[in-house]
Amino acid sequence: MAGGKLQAPRGTFDVLPEDGRRRSALRNACAELFGAAGYGPVETPIFESTDLFARGVGETTDIVQKEMFTFEDQGGASLTLRPEGTAGVCRAYLEHGMHKLPQPVKLWYWGPFFRHERPQAGRYRQFTQVGIEAIGSDEPTLDAEAILLLAELLANAGAQGVRLRLSSLGTPATRRDYSDELRKYLHGREAELSQEVRSRIDANPLRAFDSDHPGTQAVMRDAPKLLDRLAPEDAEHFAAVRALLDDADQEYDIDPALVRGLDYYTRTVFEFTSDALGAQSGVGGGGRYDGLVEQLGGPPTPGVGWAAGIERILMVSEVEAGAENPDVYVAQEGQADSRMAFRLVRDLRSRGVSAQMEQAGRSLKGQLKHADRIGARSVLIVGDGVLHVRDMRTGDQRDAASADEAMGIVEELTA
Ligand code: HAM
């Protein structure tokens, strides 16, 4: 086969060190923020049985209908690269009997997800999500806590132009009655709707709110709203969540047309957007999924959570990663023994000094230039039987009679 130019697959990207450092900084901030709120780290497989997503995310969603990377393994089992994390976490909750632990069980995750979408800025086929899930309680404080944790994460990252949209979808029963009402309404004005919306009136009428077709949008402005149809206990739950957000001075817009692209939501739904993102304005979103665990074969178990796109957060924020300037660069002069330099570097590192050494055969002049370029605080020059330490700030150079003395000078300059 002729060798074409090898490239990362469409919709994927490589993370190079500069970007990698920003991602690590963000991940560390997540671990700290979520850990302090009682969320433990969880990891689930990157592929799961296809059935999990069909049952969990919903047969009629875009994700399941057109965006999944699905394949058969050698034994003929249908597997899918996970398009989202909630279904897998709920599967793990059930599989490991976590409903027997004290509730709620609070978990957080970070990892790659896959959706076969048309790539554009901020939209990839492999992307990274961070997410949290609190399973086993329907307390409104969990909804508010989840929302505020994402708000805090975005604020800490310095995300620009962030807005919170909030709504409630009620219970499945309310949604069913409301869907019937909406279907009737949509059929009554079918001629004004886009072809796509028309074809989905019966399967998923709520998705009509998502349409960017002007005729459909006009119809949806006058459509009955689910928020006006909530059962009293759901309206009360929503009011409690809002009161907690108000107490925390968290701003939000109630958006009765907020529809999320996954079918498992009940009650609270929310989305953080950023105008800095353009068309792909969703930075993170989530909500309650009180029926999901049961739908996957478990006992009735409420849950709430969200996920946010790491690439999108970094696009709209100022996360900075400290440069990794070494404390010392160990240079070699003339025919000096590289085993000595190698030993010194390891000894320095074991003393907590960050050390690099010459590993590309440069001249001493080239090594000093390189040490300067990577921002080394000092240079330890290993000569033939002699050691010198150069202070890179002042250019002063001192001789050392022994390796210990040289390392002592380096530590002095590092402090
Ligand atoms: P989602 O809204 O589908 O929710 O995705 C969450 C976030 O993932 C989005 O806001 C976006 O930042 C990012 N994202 C999604 N698709 C892409 C893509 N193709 N390229 C780049 N970033 C993307 C969920 O996945 C739910 N599991 C959230 C949840 C957790 N609900 C309850 N618990």
Residues whose N, C-alpha, C, O or C-beta is under 5 A from the ligand:
A	BS01	HAM	P83 E84 G85 T86 R115 E117 G122 R123 Y124 F127 Q129 I132 G282 V283 G284 G285 G286 G287 V304 G305 W306 A307 A308 G309 R312
